[in-house]
Amino acid sequence: MLKNHDRTAGIVIFAVSALLFYNTHDYPPETAEFPRIILSIMLILSGWMILRSFVLADWRSKTYEEFFIHGGRFVLAVSMMAVYILGINYLGYYTTTLAYIPLMAWLLGFRNRLMIVLSTILYLALILVVFDILFERQLPKEFFMP
């Protein structure tokens, strides 16, 4: 099973999405709406990914790459995500994300500095508009704000 990357990823994403969707039943209705929409999309797309892995299994090559092409990068990514999640509580969402996106991109080998800076700024601007302005939901406060 681990040789078919689409199937493995699809099953993991489907299981995690289903678990998270189930956990939203405790949320107030107005708060649960957005996560349920996103998780529903993830469930549909991961289900499609799983089905596609069976349908296309006969058409694709039977030689598969290793599931973890570069194990060190996987460990680095998981470690960085853990530090990022912990950092949000102490530094705030925007500060942590401002450090995380460029650092993660650089550590994973992306070297186009202009694109790193632009994508970080655009992402943070989009999050600001969507959550702080449209949804009026404040993200974790920054460490320098009272």
C-alpha positions as CSV (number, residue, x, y, z in Angstrom):
1,M,0.0,0.0,0.0
2,L,2.8,2.4,0.8
3,K,4.0,2.1,-2.8
4,N,0.9,3.9,-4.2
5,H,1.5,7.4,-3.0
6,D,-1.9,8.8,-4.0
7,R,-3.7,6.0,-2.2
8,T,-1.7,6.4,1.0
9,A,-2.0,10.2,1.1
10,G,-5.7,10.0,0.2
11,I,-6.4,7.6,3.0
12,V,-4.4,9.6,5.6
13,I,-6.0,12.9,4.5
14,F,-9.5,11.3,4.5
15,A,-9.1,9.9,8.0
16,V,-7.7,13.1,9.5
17,S,-10.4,15.2,7.8
18,A,-13.2,12.8,9.0
19,L,-11.9,13.0,12.5
20,L,-11.6,16.8,12.5
21,F,-15.1,17.1,10.9
22,Y,-16.5,14.9,13.7
23,N,-14.8,17.1,16.3
24,T,-16.6,20.2,15.0
25,H,-19.9,19.0,16.4
26,D,-19.1,20.7,19.7
27,Y,-18.5,24.1,18.0
28,P,-21.2,26.7,17.9
29,P,-23.0,26.6,14.6
30,E,-21.7,30.0,13.3
31,T,-18.1,28.9,14.2
32,A,-18.4,25.4,12.8
33,E,-19.5,26.5,9.3
34,F,-16.2,27.4,7.8
35,P,-14.2,24.4,9.1
36,R,-16.9,22.1,8.0
37,I,-16.8,23.6,4.5
38,I,-13.1,23.2,4.2
39,L,-13.1,19.7,5.7
40,S,-16.0,18.6,3.4
41,I,-13.9,19.7,0.4
42,M,-10.9,17.8,1.8
43,L,-13.1,14.7,2.3
44,I,-14.4,14.9,-1.3
45,L,-11.0,15.5,-2.8
46,S,-9.2,12.8,-0.8
47,G,-12.0,10.3,-1.6
48,W,-11.5,11.2,-5.3
49,M,-7.8,10.7,-4.8
50,I,-8.3,7.2,-3.3
51,L,-10.7,6.2,-6.1
52,R,-8.4,7.5,-8.7
53,S,-5.6,5.5,-7.3
54,F,-7.6,2.3,-7.9
55,V,-8.9,3.3,-11.4
56,L,-5.5,4.5,-12.7
57,A,-3.6,1.6,-11.1
58,D,-3.7,-0.4,-14.3
59,W,-2.7,2.5,-16.5
60,R,0.4,3.7,-14.6
61,S,3.8,2.3,-14.4
62,K,4.3,-0.4,-11.8
63,T,7.6,1.1,-10.7
64,Y,7.1,3.4,-7.8
65,E,9.5,5.8,-6.2
66,E,10.2,5.5,-2.5
67,F,7.4,7.0,-0.4
68,F,9.8,9.2,1.5
69,I,12.2,10.5,-1.2
70,H,14.2,12.5,1.3
71,G,13.5,11.4,4.9
72,G,15.5,14.3,6.3
73,R,13.3,16.9,4.7
74,F,10.2,15.1,6.0
75,V,11.6,15.2,9.6
76,L,12.6,18.8,9.1
77,A,9.1,19.8,7.9
78,V,7.3,18.0,10.7
79,S,9.7,19.5,13.3
80,M,9.2,23.0,11.9
81,M,5.5,22.6,11.9
82,A,5.6,21.6,15.6
83,V,7.7,24.6,16.4
84,Y,5.4,26.8,14.4
85,I,2.3,25.6,16.2
86,L,4.0,26.1,19.6
87,G,5.3,29.5,18.5
88,I,1.8,30.8,17.7
89,N,0.9,30.6,21.4
90,Y,3.9,32.6,22.5
91,L,4.6,35.0,19.6
92,G,1.2,35.4,18.0
93,Y,0.0,34.2,14.6
94,Y,1.4,36.9,12.3
95,T,4.8,37.1,13.8
96,T,5.2,33.3,13.8
97,T,3.9,33.0,10.3
98,L,6.2,35.8,9.1
99,A,9.2,33.8,10.3
100,Y,7.9,30.3,9.4
101,I,7.0,30.7,5.7
102,P,10.3,32.2,4.5
103,L,12.4,29.9,6.8
104,M,10.6,26.8,5.8
105,A,10.8,27.7,2.1
106,W,14.5,28.4,2.4
107,L,15.2,25.2,4.3
108,L,13.3,23.1,1.8
109,G,15.5,24.5,-1.1
110,F,13.4,27.3,-2.5
111,R,15.8,30.1,-3.3
112,N,13.8,32.8,-5.2
113,R,13.9,35.5,-2.5
114,L,11.4,37.8,-4.2
115,M,8.8,35.0,-4.5
116,I,9.3,34.0,-0.9
117,V,8.8,37.6,0.3
118,L,5.9,38.2,-2.0
119,S,4.1,35.0,-1.1
120,T,4.6,35.6,2.6
121,I,3.2,39.1,2.4
122,L,0.3,38.2,0.2
123,Y,-0.6,35.2,2.4
124,L,-0.6,37.3,5.6
125,A,-2.6,40.0,3.9
126,L,-5.2,37.5,2.8
127,I,-5.4,36.0,6.3
128,L,-5.8,39.5,7.7
129,V,-8.6,40.4,5.3
130,V,-10.5,37.1,5.7
131,F,-10.3,36.5,9.4
132,D,-9.8,39.9,11.0
133,I,-12.0,42.0,8.6
134,L,-14.5,39.7,7.0
135,F,-15.1,37.1,9.7
136,E,-14.2,39.5,12.5
137,R,-12.3,36.7,14.2
138,Q,-9.1,37.7,15.9
139,L,-6.2,35.3,15.6
140,P,-3.8,34.7,18.5
141,K,-2.4,38.1,19.7
142,E,1.1,39.2,19.0
143,F,3.6,39.0,21.8
144,F,4.2,42.8,21.7
145,M,0.5,43.7,21.9
146,P,-1.2,44.0,25.3
